[in-house]
Structure formats: C-alpha cells, structure tokens
C-alpha cells in the first residue's frame, strides 16, 4: 500500500484491486488486480506476495520484521 503527499492519512493499494477489513480492523483481505505483473511481465500471484512479505518480515529491514511479527496467519 502507498500514500500520496496530499493525502497523508489515506492508503492506496498498489497491486490490490480492493482491500477489506473487519469492523475491529483485526484482519485484512486484499484482492489482487488481475493485471498485476512483475517487471519481467510475468503475472503476480498471491503466493508471490506472501513469499515476498514473509521474506522481508523475517530477513529484511527491521521495519518489515516489526510488521511481520504482528501477523498471526496468512
């Protein structure tokens, strides 16, 4: 998700077509855009997004590790 400078409290899905949360905001569901692709033009799949986020969260920068530690299941 990304922000714009003129809307600092609003988030936009970069490869997400839709983003849904429960009322308590304890869970989130992303629906990937059907046309989402990597730079080599291969399609982006849910498994790819999970793999990338998990690797960033376990081996990446401390910022991502902190986020990953808050996730109970995927």
C-alpha positions in Angstrom: 0.0 0.0 0.0 1.2 3.5 -0.7 0.4 7.1 0.3 0.3 10.4 -1.6 1.8 13.6 -0.2 -1.5 15.4 -0.5 -3.5 12.7 1.4 -1.2 11.6 4.2 -3.8 9.6 6.1 -5.1 7.7 3.0 -3.6 4.4 1.7 -3.9 3.1 -1.8 -3.4 -0.5 -3.0 -0.6 -0.6 -5.4 -1.4 -4.0 -6.8 -4.6 -4.5 -4.9 -7.9 -4.1 -6.6 -9.7 -4.0 -3.3 -8.9 -4.0 0.4 -11.4 -5.1 3.1 -11.1 -5.1 6.8 -13.4 -6.4 9.6 -15.1 -4.0 11.9 -12.4 -4.2 14.6 -9.7 -3.9 12.0 -8.0 -7.1 13.2 -7.9 -8.7 9.8 -7.5 -7.5 6.2 -8.2 -9.1 2.9 -6.6 -8.0 -0.4 -7.8 -8.8 -3.8 -5.0 -8.5 -6.3 -5.5 -6.7 -9.6 -5.9 -9.2 -12.4 -3.3 -7.4 -14.5 -0.6 -7.1 -11.7 2.8 -8.1 -13.2 6.4 -8.2 -12.3 8.9 -6.2 -14.3 9.6 -9.2 -16.5 5.9 -9.3 -17.4 5.1 -12.5 -15.5 1.8 -12.3 -13.6 1.9 -11.6 -9.8 0.2 -14.4 -7.9 -1.0 -14.4 -4.2 1.8 -16.9 -3.4 4.4 -14.4 -4.7 3.1 -11.6 -2.5 3.0 -13.9 0.6 6.6 -15.1 -0.2 7.9 -11.6 -0.6 6.3 -10.2 2.5 7.3 -13.2 4.6 11.0 -12.9 3.4 11.0 -9.2 4.1 9.5 -9.8 7.5 11.9 -12.5 8.5 15.2 -11.5 6.8 14.6 -7.9 5.7 14.9 -4.5 7.2 13.8 -4.2 10.9 10.8 -2.1 9.8 9.4 -5.1 7.9 10.3 -7.5 10.7 8.2 -5.5 13.1 5.2 -5.6 10.8 5.6 -9.3 10.2 5.7 -10.0 13.9 2.1 -8.6 14.2 0.7 -11.1 11.7 -0.8 -14.2 13.2 -1.8 -16.0 10.0 -1.9 -15.6 6.2 
